[in-house]
Amino acid sequence: MSQNNDQENTPNNERNQSPLQTENAIFGNEGRSLKISWHNLNYTVKAKYTNEEKQRLGVDQKYYQKEIVKNASGYCQKGDALFIMGSSGAGKTTLLNILSDQISKKKDTSLEGQVLINDSIKVTSDNFGSFAAYVTQDDYLFESFTCEKCIEFAARLRLNLSKEETASRVEDIIEKMGLQKCRKTMVGNERLKGLSGGEKRRTSMAVELVTNPDILFLDEPTSGLDSFTAQKIVALLVDFANKGKTVIATIHQPNSEVFQSFPKLLLLMDGYTIYQGETMASVDHFKLLGYPVPEFSNPSDFYLKEFYISFERTRNEEDKMRVLVDGYDKQIHPQIEAGMKSTNYDEVTEKELLKGMTRAGFLLQFWILLSRSTYNVFFHPMIIKFKTVGVLTIALVCMAVLWDPGEDREGIRGTIGSFLFITATFTFAPIATTVRSFSAEKPVFMKEYSNKTYGLIPYAISNSLVEIPFESTYAAIFAIIVYFSMGLEIDAGKFFIFFLAITMNSFC
């Protein structure tokens, strides 16, 4: 395979780099020449018939096997940027998830075929991180972090490098992704002003690029972005490919300028591959099959509208699909098969491939996660405020309800009841705040854990330890307000026992 040997003349390329960086510099062309190929992929899921489908098809059974991807084959090599298109339900994301081994493998699903690296190494979740990265459609970032902190913590967790090397890697990523102006800007959310949609997208890509993957998978990277920002994102991906990466991305309804910038296109229709090759050559291919793109129209709009299978699956649509699939099998597929055989790539064993996977050890994972959780709590503008207001509200309500019950029999019974009320209140209140904070963090955790960035144990321990000083402080505030309002004996030892009981109760 021909390779571009030009080097980028930037100061970052002149730095003293570790062996890992020297072997495969970020966005340079010194990386490994890997080919990813997929062979006869078929993916089915167990689906439920709707009442309309039962009536239309005249069936009585409740479930059927729905084919999502059908007999798909193809390949990508170093320097390729392949964009997968198709109408809704065509199987774009499913195919991408199969190639990246992110697909669901439940008992109600069936996957046939192979996805290989260099024709011999099967792609699995165990080796995926050694050569590839996956950017999800949604931006899973800590909303209280700055752009720079998101990238920094990702680098510290995923790369077993020194502090200086990590800082150098982060700096390179920020520069190459064009994030210098927003590096200190908070990610934000619907209520907190922060990064723009395009900046969030580039930050998500930067987080995955810290491992310097040979192959980059992206699920609809332009989703939710305006046409200008979408064009910039696609141009960035094409630039990655030109500098030695392999880019495979799904994309939905690009404008004409974005579409024409695609180097390669893979078009799906109802799970079938109906085109794969140079993007603009698709116009001539479909013209020969009797589906010419109207003059002055956007080919992508025409493809999505014309090559769509409706819910009713009309006979005309079925006939059209047969023509397109037959045209692909006769004209395109032989070229793909020939290309697979003629592609050159580096000879590499799975053991050598796995050398590219570097992760922090258990203790380092724990320390970094502890630092990250502490940073998240301190710098999130809402977490401390929400918890402080919550504990003050509960304490003041308890003070009003439990105020000095007295020392007679009824007062003693009231005091005992007060302790039960306090126990119940300070058991469920911390749970509510913990659930609220974890629900915001859950998408990030699920993505990182599925990518084997860290283990469950260091994550759980670090999060629990971060809560100790905060929960202890809230317990102290609650104890001071409630203890003295109940008219209990003013004794330091007894107050400490009360405070300790409240604190331990909050951790149960």
C-alpha positions as CSV (number, residue, x, y, z in Angstrom):
1,M,0.0,0.0,0.0
2,S,1.4,3.5,-0.8
3,Q,2.2,5.6,2.2
4,N,2.6,9.3,2.5
5,N,6.0,9.9,4.1
6,D,5.7,13.7,4.7
7,Q,6.2,14.8,8.3
8,E,4.4,17.6,10.0
9,N,6.9,20.3,10.8
10,T,5.5,21.3,14.2
11,P,7.4,21.8,17.5
12,N,5.5,18.8,19.0
13,N,7.2,16.5,16.5
14,E,10.6,17.7,17.7
15,R,10.0,16.8,21.3
16,N,11.7,13.9,23.0
17,Q,9.1,11.2,22.9
18,S,8.7,7.8,24.6
19,P,9.1,4.6,22.6
20,L,5.4,4.4,22.2
21,Q,5.1,7.9,20.8
22,T,8.1,7.5,18.5
23,E,6.7,4.3,17.1
24,N,3.3,5.9,16.3
25,A,3.3,9.6,16.6
26,I,-0.1,11.3,16.9
27,F,-1.7,12.0,13.5
28,G,1.6,11.1,11.8
29,N,2.1,8.4,9.1
30,E,4.6,6.4,11.1
31,G,1.9,4.1,12.5
32,R,1.2,0.5,11.7
33,S,-0.3,-0.4,8.4
34,L,-3.4,-2.4,9.4
35,K,-6.3,-3.6,7.3
36,I,-9.7,-4.3,8.7
37,S,-12.0,-6.6,6.7
38,W,-15.4,-8.1,7.2
39,H,-16.6,-11.3,5.6
40,N,-20.2,-12.5,5.0
41,L,-21.7,-10.7,8.0
42,N,-25.3,-11.5,9.0
43,Y,-26.9,-10.2,12.1
44,T,-30.5,-11.1,13.3
45,V,-32.5,-10.2,16.3
46,K,-35.7,-11.5,17.8
47,A,-38.4,-9.0,17.0
48,K,-42.1,-8.8,17.9
49,Y,-44.8,-8.6,15.2
50,T,-47.1,-5.5,15.4
51,N,-50.8,-6.0,15.0
52,E,-50.6,-4.3,11.6
53,E,-47.9,-6.7,10.5
54,K,-49.8,-9.7,11.6
55,Q,-52.9,-8.6,9.6
56,R,-50.8,-7.7,6.5
57,L,-48.7,-10.9,6.5
58,G,-51.5,-13.2,7.8
59,V,-49.3,-14.7,10.6
60,D,-50.3,-15.8,14.1
61,Q,-46.9,-16.1,15.8
62,K,-45.7,-13.4,18.2
63,Y,-42.0,-13.1,17.3
64,Y,-39.8,-13.4,14.2
65,Q,-36.1,-13.3,13.3
66,K,-35.4,-9.8,11.9
67,E,-32.4,-9.5,9.7
68,I,-30.5,-6.3,10.3
69,V,-27.3,-6.8,8.4
70,K,-27.3,-9.2,5.4
71,N,-24.2,-10.8,3.8
72,A,-22.0,-7.8,4.2
73,S,-18.4,-7.9,3.1
74,G,-15.7,-5.2,2.7
75,Y,-12.5,-3.8,3.9
76,C,-10.6,-0.6,4.9
77,Q,-6.9,0.0,5.0
78,K,-4.5,2.7,6.3
79,G,-5.4,6.1,4.9
80,D,-9.0,5.2,4.1
81,A,-12.0,7.3,5.3
82,L,-15.2,5.3,4.7
83,F,-18.6,6.8,5.4
84,I,-21.5,4.5,5.9
85,M,-24.9,5.9,4.7
86,G,-28.4,4.6,4.5
87,S,-31.9,5.6,5.4
88,S,-33.3,5.0,8.9
89,G,-33.3,1.3,9.8
90,A,-30.9,0.4,7.0
91,G,-28.4,-1.0,9.5
92,K,-25.7,1.7,9.6
93,T,-25.0,1.7,13.3
94,T,-25.5,-2.1,13.6
95,L,-22.8,-2.6,10.9
96,L,-20.5,-0.2,12.7
97,N,-21.0,-1.9,16.0
98,I,-20.3,-5.3,14.5
99,L,-17.0,-4.0,13.0
100,S,-16.0,-2.6,16.4
101,D,-17.3,-5.5,18.4
102,Q,-19.8,-3.2,20.3
103,I,-22.8,-5.2,19.2
104,S,-25.2,-6.9,21.5
105,K,-24.6,-10.6,21.9
106,K,-27.7,-11.6,23.9
107,K,-29.3,-15.0,23.4
108,D,-32.0,-13.5,21.2
109,T,-29.4,-12.3,18.7
110,S,-27.4,-14.1,16.1
111,L,-24.1,-13.0,14.4
112,E,-22.5,-14.8,11.5
113,G,-19.3,-14.0,9.7
114,Q,-15.9,-12.6,10.7
115,V,-14.2,-9.2,11.3
116,L,-10.5,-9.5,10.9
117,I,-7.3,-7.5,11.2
118,N,-4.8,-8.2,8.5
119,D,-6.8,-11.3,7.4
120,S,-5.9,-13.3,10.4
121,I,-6.6,-11.6,13.8
122,K,-10.2,-11.7,14.9
123,V,-11.5,-8.4,16.3
124,T,-12.7,-8.9,19.9
125,S,-13.4,-6.6,22.9
126,D,-10.1,-7.8,24.4
127,N,-7.9,-6.6,21.6
128,F,-10.0,-3.7,20.3
129,G,-8.4,-1.1,22.4
130,S,-4.9,-2.0,21.2
131,F,-5.6,-0.7,17.7
132,A,-8.9,1.2,17.6
133,A,-11.2,3.6,19.3
134,Y,-15.0,4.2,19.2
135,V,-16.6,7.6,19.4
136,T,-20.3,7.3,20.3
137,Q,-23.1,9.4,18.8
138,D,-23.6,11.2,22.2
139,D,-21.0,13.2,23.9
140,Y,-20.3,11.4,27.2
141,L,-18.3,14.0,29.1
142,F,-18.2,15.3,32.7
143,E,-20.2,18.5,32.5
144,S,-18.2,20.2,35.3
145,F,-14.8,19.5,33.6
146,T,-13.1,21.8,31.2
147,C,-12.2,20.5,27.7
148,E,-8.5,20.1,28.8
149,K,-9.4,18.2,32.0
150,C,-11.6,15.7,30.0
151,I,-8.6,14.9,27.7
152,E,-6.1,14.9,30.6
153,F,-7.9,12.4,32.8
154,A,-8.5,10.2,29.7
155,A,-4.8,10.2,29.0
156,R,-3.8,9.5,32.6
157,L,-6.2,6.5,32.8
158,R,-5.5,5.0,29.4
159,L,-1.8,5.6,29.0
160,N,0.9,4.3,31.3
161,L,3.1,7.3,30.7
162,S,5.1,9.7,32.8
163,K,3.5,13.0,33.9
164,E,5.6,14.9,31.3
165,E,4.8,12.5,28.5
166,T,1.1,12.7,29.4
167,A,1.1,16.5,29.3
168,S,2.9,16.4,26.0
169,R,0.3,14.0,24.6
170,V,-2.6,16.2,25.8
171,E,-1.0,19.3,24.4
172,D,-0.6,17.6,21.0
173,I,-4.2,16.5,20.9
174,I,-5.6,19.9,21.9
175,E,-3.5,21.5,19.1
176,K,-4.4,19.0,16.4
177,M,-8.1,19.1,17.3
178,G,-8.2,22.9,17.3
179,L,-9.3,23.2,20.9
180,Q,-6.8,25.8,22.1
181,K,-9.5,28.6,22.5
182,C,-11.9,26.4,24.5
183,R,-9.4,24.4,26.5
184,K,-10.4,26.1,29.8
185,T,-14.1,26.2,29.0
186,M,-16.4,23.9,31.0
187,V,-18.3,21.3,29.1
188,G,-21.6,22.4,30.5
189,N,-25.2,21.2,29.9
190,E,-28.7,22.5,29.3
191,R,-28.5,24.7,32.4
192,L,-24.8,25.6,32.4
193,K,-23.3,27.4,29.5
194,G,-20.2,25.7,28.1
195,L,-18.8,24.2,25.0
196,S,-20.7,24.5,21.7
197,G,-21.9,21.4,19.9
198,G,-18.9,21.2,17.6
199,E,-16.5,21.8,20.5
200,K,-18.1,19.0,22.5
201,R,-17.9,16.7,19.4
202,R,-14.2,17.4,18.9
203,T,-13.5,17.0,22.6
204,S,-15.2,13.5,22.5
205,M,-13.0,12.6,19.6
206,A,-9.9,13.9,21.4
207,V,-10.7,11.8,24.4
208,E,-10.6,8.7,22.2
209,L,-7.6,9.8,20.3
210,V,-5.3,10.0,23.3
211,T,-4.5,6.3,22.8
212,N,-3.4,7.1,19.2
213,P,-5.5,4.4,17.6
214,D,-4.8,3.1,14.1
215,I,-8.5,2.8,13.4
216,L,-11.2,5.3,14.5
217,F,-14.9,4.3,14.5
218,L,-17.5,7.1,14.8
219,D,-21.3,6.8,15.1
220,E,-22.9,9.8,13.4
221,P,-20.2,12.4,14.3
222,T,-22.2,15.2,12.7
223,S,-25.5,14.4,14.4
224,G,-27.2,17.5,15.9
225,L,-24.7,19.9,14.3
226,D,-25.3,22.7,11.9
227,S,-24.1,22.2,8.3
228,F,-21.0,24.4,8.7
229,T,-19.9,22.6,11.8
230,A,-20.7,19.2,10.3
231,Q,-18.5,20.2,7.3
232,K,-15.6,21.0,9.6
233,I,-15.9,17.7,11.5
234,V,-15.9,15.7,8.3
235,A,-12.9,17.7,7.0
236,L,-11.1,16.8,10.2
237,L,-11.9,13.1,9.8
238,V,-10.7,13.2,6.2
239,D,-7.5,14.9,7.4
240,F,-7.0,12.1,10.0
241,A,-7.1,9.6,7.1
242,N,-4.7,11.6,5.0
243,K,-2.3,11.5,7.9
244,G,-2.3,7.7,8.2
245,K,-5.4,6.8,10.3
246,T,-8.3,4.6,9.1
247,V,-11.6,6.2,9.7
248,I,-15.0,4.4,9.5
249,A,-18.1,6.5,10.3
250,T,-21.8,6.4,9.9
251,I,-23.4,9.6,8.8
252,H,-27.0,10.7,8.2
253,Q,-28.2,13.1,5.5
254,P,-25.1,15.2,4.7
255,N,-25.4,18.3,2.5
256,S,-23.9,18.2,-0.9
257,E,-20.6,19.8,0.0
258,V,-20.1,17.4,2.9
259,F,-21.1,14.4,0.7
260,Q,-18.6,15.3,-2.0
261,S,-15.8,15.5,0.5
262,F,-16.2,11.8,1.4
263,P,-13.3,9.8,0.0
264,K,-15.2,6.5,0.2
265,L,-18.9,5.6,0.6
266,L,-20.7,2.5,1.8
267,L,-24.4,2.6,1.1
268,L,-26.9,0.3,2.8
269,M,-30.5,-0.6,1.9
270,D,-32.5,-2.7,4.3
271,G,-29.3,-4.3,5.6
272,Y,-27.8,-5.1,2.1
273,T,-24.7,-3.3,0.8
274,I,-25.7,-1.7,-2.5
275,Y,-22.5,0.3,-3.0
276,Q,-19.0,0.5,-1.7
277,G,-16.2,2.5,-3.3
278,E,-15.2,6.0,-4.4
279,T,-18.0,8.4,-3.4
280,M,-18.6,10.3,-6.6
281,A,-18.3,7.1,-8.7
282,S,-21.6,6.0,-7.1
283,V,-23.4,8.5,-9.3
284,D,-22.3,6.6,-12.5
285,H,-22.9,3.2,-10.9
286,F,-26.6,3.9,-10.0
287,K,-27.1,5.7,-13.4
288,L,-26.1,2.4,-15.1
289,L,-28.6,0.6,-13.0
290,G,-31.4,2.9,-14.0
291,Y,-31.4,5.3,-11.1
292,P,-29.7,8.6,-12.3
293,V,-29.3,11.4,-9.8
294,P,-31.3,14.4,-11.0
295,E,-29.2,17.4,-12.2
296,F,-28.3,20.0,-9.6
297,S,-29.5,17.8,-6.7
298,N,-27.6,16.4,-3.8
299,P,-26.8,12.7,-4.4
300,S,-27.1,11.8,-0.7
301,D,-30.7,13.2,-0.6
302,F,-31.5,11.2,-3.7
303,Y,-30.1,8.0,-2.3
304,L,-31.8,8.3,1.1
305,K,-35.2,9.0,-0.6
306,E,-34.9,6.6,-3.5
307,F,-33.3,3.6,-1.7
308,Y,-35.7,3.5,1.2
309,I,-37.8,0.5,2.2
310,S,-41.1,1.6,3.8
311,F,-43.0,-0.2,6.5
312,E,-45.4,-1.7,3.9
313,R,-42.5,-3.1,1.8
314,T,-44.2,-2.6,-1.5
315,R,-43.5,-4.8,-4.5
316,N,-41.9,-1.9,-6.3
317,E,-39.5,-1.4,-3.4
318,E,-38.7,-5.2,-3.4
319,D,-38.0,-5.2,-7.1
320,K,-35.8,-2.1,-6.8
321,M,-33.8,-3.7,-4.0
322,R,-33.2,-6.8,-6.1
323,V,-31.9,-4.7,-9.0
324,L,-29.5,-2.8,-6.7
325,V,-28.3,-5.9,-4.8
326,D,-27.8,-7.7,-8.1
327,G,-25.9,-4.7,-9.5
328,Y,-23.6,-4.6,-6.5
329,D,-22.9,-8.4,-6.6
330,K,-22.0,-8.3,-10.3
331,Q,-20.2,-4.9,-10.6
332,I,-18.9,-3.9,-7.1
333,H,-18.4,-7.0,-5.1
334,P,-15.7,-8.5,-7.4
335,Q,-13.7,-5.3,-7.1
336,I,-14.0,-5.5,-3.3
337,E,-12.8,-9.1,-3.3
338,A,-9.9,-8.2,-5.5
339,G,-9.0,-5.3,-3.4
340,M,-8.9,-7.4,-0.2
341,K,-6.4,-9.8,-1.8
342,S,-4.1,-7.1,-3.2
343,T,-3.9,-4.9,-0.2
344,N,-0.5,-4.7,1.5
345,Y,-0.2,-4.5,5.3
346,D,2.3,-5.0,8.1
347,E,2.8,-8.5,9.3
348,V,1.8,-8.5,12.9
349,T,0.8,-11.1,15.4
350,E,-2.0,-10.7,18.0
351,K,0.6,-10.6,20.7
352,E,2.4,-7.8,18.9
353,L,-0.9,-6.0,18.4
354,L,-1.7,-6.1,22.1
355,K,1.5,-4.3,22.9
356,G,-0.2,-1.2,21.7
357,M,-2.7,-1.5,24.6
358,T,-1.4,0.4,27.7
359,R,-3.6,0.9,30.8
360,A,-2.8,2.2,34.2
361,G,-2.4,-0.4,36.9
362,F,-4.9,-1.0,39.8
363,L,-3.3,1.5,42.3
364,L,-2.8,4.1,39.6
365,Q,-6.4,3.7,38.4
366,F,-7.6,4.1,42.0
367,W,-5.5,7.3,42.5
368,I,-6.6,8.9,39.2
369,L,-10.3,8.0,39.7
370,L,-10.0,9.4,43.3
371,S,-8.5,12.7,41.9
372,R,-11.2,12.8,39.2
373,S,-14.1,12.3,41.5
374,T,-12.7,14.9,43.9
375,Y,-12.3,17.4,41.1
376,N,-15.8,16.7,39.9
377,V,-17.4,17.3,43.3
378,F,-15.4,20.5,44.0
379,F,-15.8,22.1,40.6
380,H,-19.3,21.1,39.8
381,P,-21.4,24.3,40.5
382,M,-24.5,22.3,41.6
383,I,-23.4,19.2,43.5
384,I,-22.2,21.0,46.7
385,K,-25.0,23.5,46.5
386,F,-27.7,20.8,46.0
387,K,-26.4,18.7,48.9
388,T,-26.0,21.6,51.3
389,V,-29.4,23.0,50.6
390,G,-30.8,19.5,51.0
391,V,-29.3,18.8,54.4
392,L,-30.2,22.2,55.7
393,T,-33.8,21.8,54.6
394,I,-34.0,18.3,56.3
395,A,-32.3,19.6,59.4
396,L,-34.7,22.6,59.7
397,V,-37.8,20.4,59.1
398,C,-36.5,18.0,61.8
399,M,-35.9,20.9,64.2
400,A,-39.4,22.3,63.7
401,V,-41.0,18.8,64.2
402,L,-38.8,17.5,67.0
403,W,-38.3,20.7,69.0
404,D,-37.7,19.9,72.8
405,P,-40.2,17.1,73.3
406,G,-39.8,17.3,77.1
407,E,-38.7,14.9,79.9
408,D,-42.0,13.4,81.0
409,R,-43.3,10.0,79.7
410,E,-44.7,11.5,76.6
411,G,-41.5,13.4,76.0
412,I,-39.4,10.3,76.3
413,R,-41.6,8.5,73.9
414,G,-41.4,11.5,71.6
415,T,-37.6,11.4,71.8
416,I,-37.5,7.7,70.9
417,G,-39.8,8.4,68.0
418,S,-37.6,11.3,67.0
419,F,-34.5,9.0,66.8
420,L,-36.5,6.6,64.6
421,F,-37.5,9.6,62.4
422,I,-33.9,10.9,62.2
423,T,-32.6,7.4,61.3
424,A,-35.1,7.0,58.5
425,T,-34.6,10.6,57.2
426,F,-30.8,10.4,57.2
427,T,-30.9,7.0,55.5
428,F,-32.9,7.9,52.4
429,A,-31.7,11.5,52.0
430,P,-28.1,10.6,51.1
431,I,-29.4,7.9,48.8
432,A,-31.3,10.4,46.9
433,T,-28.3,12.7,46.4
434,T,-26.1,9.8,45.5
435,V,-28.5,8.5,42.9
436,R,-28.8,12.0,41.5
437,S,-25.1,12.5,41.1
438,F,-24.4,8.9,39.8
439,S,-27.2,9.3,37.2
440,A,-25.3,12.2,35.7
441,E,-22.0,10.2,35.8
442,K,-23.4,6.8,34.7
443,P,-23.1,7.3,30.9
444,V,-19.4,8.2,31.2
445,F,-18.8,5.2,33.5
446,M,-20.7,2.8,31.2
447,K,-18.6,3.9,28.2
448,E,-15.3,3.7,30.0
449,Y,-16.0,0.4,31.8
450,S,-17.1,-1.2,28.6
451,N,-13.9,0.0,27.0
452,K,-11.9,-1.6,29.8
453,T,-10.5,1.7,30.8
454,Y,-10.6,0.7,34.5
455,G,-12.0,-1.9,36.8
456,L,-15.2,-1.8,38.8
457,I,-13.4,-2.1,42.2
458,P,-11.1,1.0,41.9
459,Y,-14.1,3.0,40.6
460,A,-16.4,2.0,43.5
461,I,-13.7,2.5,46.2
462,S,-12.6,5.9,44.9
463,N,-16.2,7.2,44.7
464,S,-17.0,6.0,48.2
465,L,-13.9,7.6,49.7
466,V,-14.6,10.9,48.1
467,E,-18.1,10.9,49.7
468,I,-16.6,10.4,53.3
469,P,-15.5,14.0,54.0
470,F,-18.6,15.5,52.4
471,E,-21.1,13.2,54.1
472,S,-19.3,13.7,57.4
473,T,-19.6,17.5,57.0
474,Y,-23.3,17.2,56.2
475,A,-23.8,14.9,59.2
476,A,-22.1,17.4,61.4
477,I,-24.3,20.3,60.2
478,F,-27.4,18.1,60.7
479,A,-26.3,17.0,64.2
480,I,-25.6,20.5,65.4
481,I,-29.0,21.8,64.3
482,V,-31.1,18.8,65.5
483,Y,-29.2,17.7,68.7
484,F,-29.6,21.0,70.5
485,S,-33.1,21.7,69.2
486,M,-34.3,18.5,70.8
487,G,-33.2,19.6,74.2
488,L,-30.8,16.7,74.7
489,E,-28.1,16.8,77.3
490,I,-25.3,19.2,76.5
491,D,-22.4,16.8,76.8
492,A,-19.5,16.5,74.3
493,G,-19.2,12.8,74.5
494,K,-22.9,12.2,74.0
495,F,-23.0,14.7,71.1
496,F,-20.1,12.9,69.5
497,I,-22.0,9.6,69.8
498,F,-25.1,11.2,68.2
499,F,-22.9,12.7,65.4
500,L,-21.1,9.4,64.8
501,A,-24.5,7.5,64.6
502,I,-25.8,10.0,62.1
503,T,-22.5,9.7,60.0
504,M,-22.5,5.9,60.0
505,N,-26.2,5.9,59.2
506,S,-25.6,8.0,56.1
507,F,-23.1,5.4,54.8
508,C,-25.3,2.4,55.3
